[in-house]
Amino acid sequence: MPYEELDDLPESVKSNLPKHAREIYRAAYNSAEEQYEEESRAHRVAWSAVENKYEKNENGEWVEKES
């Protein structure tokens, strides 16, 4: 099932990622879910997409990677 709104994302995503990262996650998940029709794979793809642009800092918070 695609995520229509950011508020529909899993709690682990909503409570940990900044808004832009949640937008990346939602877009990647929806695309992968449509392509693969496999929820667990879509979540892995979505996290991978987030990790391309974001990383955890020393405080365990997700921050945008420096260019």
C-alpha positions as CSV (number, residue, x, y, z in Angstrom):
1,M,0.0,0.0,0.0
2,P,1.5,3.4,-0.9
3,Y,1.8,6.1,1.7
4,E,-0.3,9.0,0.7
5,E,0.8,11.4,3.5
6,L,3.9,11.7,5.6
7,D,1.7,11.1,8.7
8,D,0.9,7.6,7.2
9,L,4.6,6.5,7.5
10,P,5.6,4.0,10.1
11,E,6.3,5.4,13.6
12,S,10.0,4.4,13.3
13,V,10.3,6.7,10.3
14,K,8.2,9.6,11.6
15,S,9.9,9.8,14.9
16,N,13.4,9.6,13.6
17,L,13.7,11.4,10.3
18,P,13.5,15.1,9.5
19,K,10.8,16.1,7.0
20,H,12.9,16.1,3.9
21,A,14.2,12.6,4.7
22,R,10.6,11.4,5.3
23,E,9.7,12.8,1.9
24,I,12.6,10.8,0.3
25,Y,11.5,7.7,2.2
26,R,7.8,8.0,1.1
27,A,8.7,8.6,-2.6
28,A,11.2,5.7,-2.7
29,Y,8.9,3.4,-0.8
30,N,5.9,4.1,-3.1
31,S,8.0,3.6,-6.2
32,A,9.6,0.4,-5.0
33,E,6.3,-1.0,-3.7
34,E,4.7,-0.4,-7.1
35,Q,7.6,-1.9,-8.9
36,Y,8.3,-5.0,-6.7
37,E,5.0,-5.5,-5.0
38,E,6.8,-6.6,-1.9
39,E,6.5,-4.5,1.3
40,S,9.7,-5.6,3.0
41,R,11.8,-4.9,-0.1
42,A,10.1,-1.5,-0.5
43,H,11.1,-0.6,3.0
44,R,14.7,-1.6,2.4
45,V,14.8,0.5,-0.8
46,A,13.3,3.5,1.0
47,W,15.9,3.3,3.9
48,S,18.7,3.0,1.3
49,A,17.4,6.1,-0.5
50,V,17.4,8.0,2.8
51,E,20.9,6.8,3.6
52,N,22.2,8.3,0.3
53,K,21.4,11.8,1.6
54,Y,21.3,11.4,5.3
55,E,23.4,9.9,8.1
56,K,23.3,9.6,11.8
57,N,25.4,12.1,13.7
58,E,27.2,11.5,17.0
59,N,24.0,12.1,18.9
60,G,22.1,9.5,16.9
61,E,20.1,12.1,15.0
62,W,19.6,11.9,11.2
63,V,21.2,14.8,9.5
64,E,21.8,15.7,5.9
65,K,25.2,14.6,4.6
66,E,27.7,17.3,3.7
67,S,28.6,17.5,0.0
